[in-house]
Amino acid sequence: MMSSAVMVLLLLLVLVNLIGGGLIYYLRHHPPNN
């Protein structure tokens, strides 16, 4: 079994990937109009 620390690190990596991918996807389809 994996330790809780490893599970937390994996969850953080998944969250960062989801948030980063979502931001890149949003910016790509909704470019800022400055």
N, C-alpha and C positions, 0 to 999 in steps of 0.2 A: 504493500500500500504506500501511497505517496504521503509525505508529511503535509500538514496544513500550510506551512510556509510556501511550499512548492505550489500548492493549489492556489493560494492567494496571488503568487507571482504570475501564474498562468492566466488567472482571471483578469489581472491588471493588464497583461499583454493583449488579451482579447478585447478588453474595453478600449485600450489605446488604438488598436487596429480598427475597431468599428468606428470610433469617433473620428480618427484621422481619415479613414476611407470615406466616411459620410461627408466630412468637410471638403475633401478633394472633389467628390462627386458633385456636391452642391455648387462649389465655386466654378467647376467646369461647365455646369449647365446654367448657372446664374452668375455671369461675370459682373463684378462691381462696376457701376456706372459713375465714375468720379470725373 
